[in-house]
Amino acid sequence: MSTTFKYNNKLITTPNLEKKLKQMKITLDDIEIIDIPIKKEDNESNDTVLYYFYNPTTKYKQCSIYNTCEEGYVQITKEEYYNQGN
């Protein structure tokens, strides 16, 4: 079971509290134990743009974070990518 504690206004979760305190060279008196772990907010948004490609010769489809693809592939829409059969 993991333990969550607060030290210097930071939340730290560890599976082995004694070992962590020893590593940090602090004692139980220096920390505040948090009974219920607080979920950290995920401030990163997923703004990744995906590009979809299709090779009419080989019938292969490819999804990429890059807007270019190997020779022979043509760019298609997301709907075409998911609706086009192999």
C-alpha positions as CSV (number, residue, x, y, z in Angstrom):
1,M,0.0,0.0,0.0
2,S,1.3,3.4,-0.9
3,T,1.6,6.3,1.5
4,T,1.0,9.9,0.5
5,F,2.6,12.7,2.4
6,K,3.1,16.4,2.2
7,Y,6.6,17.9,2.4
8,N,7.5,21.5,1.5
9,N,4.1,21.9,-0.1
10,K,4.7,19.0,-2.4
11,L,2.7,15.8,-2.4
12,I,4.8,12.6,-2.5
13,T,3.5,9.1,-2.8
14,T,5.8,6.1,-2.0
15,P,5.3,2.4,-1.4
16,N,7.9,2.4,1.4
17,L,7.6,5.4,3.7
18,E,10.6,4.6,5.9
19,K,12.9,4.1,3.0
20,K,11.7,7.4,1.3
21,L,12.2,9.4,4.5
22,K,15.7,7.9,4.9
23,Q,16.6,8.9,1.3
24,M,15.3,12.4,1.9
25,K,17.1,12.6,5.2
26,I,13.9,13.7,7.1
27,T,11.8,12.3,9.8
28,L,8.1,11.7,10.4
29,D,8.0,15.0,12.3
30,D,9.0,16.9,9.1
31,I,6.0,15.6,7.0
32,E,2.2,15.6,7.1
33,I,0.6,12.2,6.3
34,I,-2.3,12.5,3.9
35,D,-5.0,9.9,4.7
36,I,-6.7,10.0,1.3
37,P,-4.4,10.4,-1.7
38,I,-5.2,13.5,-3.6
39,K,-5.5,13.1,-7.3
40,K,-3.1,15.4,-9.1
41,E,-4.7,17.5,-11.9
42,D,-3.6,16.7,-15.4
43,N,-2.9,20.1,-16.8
44,E,-1.5,18.8,-20.1
45,S,-4.0,18.8,-22.9
46,N,-3.6,16.4,-25.7
47,D,-3.3,18.7,-28.7
48,T,-1.5,16.2,-30.9
49,V,-2.6,16.4,-34.5
50,L,-2.8,13.1,-36.4
51,Y,-2.4,12.6,-40.1
52,Y,-3.9,9.7,-42.0
53,F,-2.4,8.1,-45.1
54,Y,-3.4,5.3,-47.5
55,N,-1.4,3.4,-50.1
56,P,-3.7,2.4,-53.0
57,T,-1.2,-0.1,-54.3
58,T,-0.6,-2.1,-51.1
59,K,-3.9,-1.2,-49.4
60,Y,-2.0,-0.3,-46.2
61,K,-3.1,2.5,-44.0
62,Q,-0.9,4.6,-41.7
63,C,-1.5,7.1,-39.0
64,S,1.2,9.5,-38.0
65,I,2.1,12.7,-36.1
66,Y,4.0,13.9,-39.1
67,N,2.3,15.5,-42.1
68,T,4.4,13.6,-44.7
69,C,4.6,9.9,-45.4
70,E,6.6,7.4,-47.4
71,E,6.3,7.5,-51.2
72,G,3.2,5.9,-52.6
73,Y,0.9,7.0,-49.7
74,V,-1.7,9.7,-50.1
75,Q,-3.2,11.7,-47.3
76,I,-6.8,10.9,-46.4
77,T,-9.3,12.1,-43.8
78,K,-9.9,10.5,-40.5
79,E,-13.3,9.2,-41.6
80,E,-11.8,7.6,-44.7
81,Y,-9.0,6.0,-42.6
82,Y,-11.5,4.3,-40.3
83,N,-14.2,3.5,-42.9
84,Q,-12.0,2.2,-45.6
85,G,-11.7,-1.6,-45.7
86,N,-8.5,-3.4,-46.4
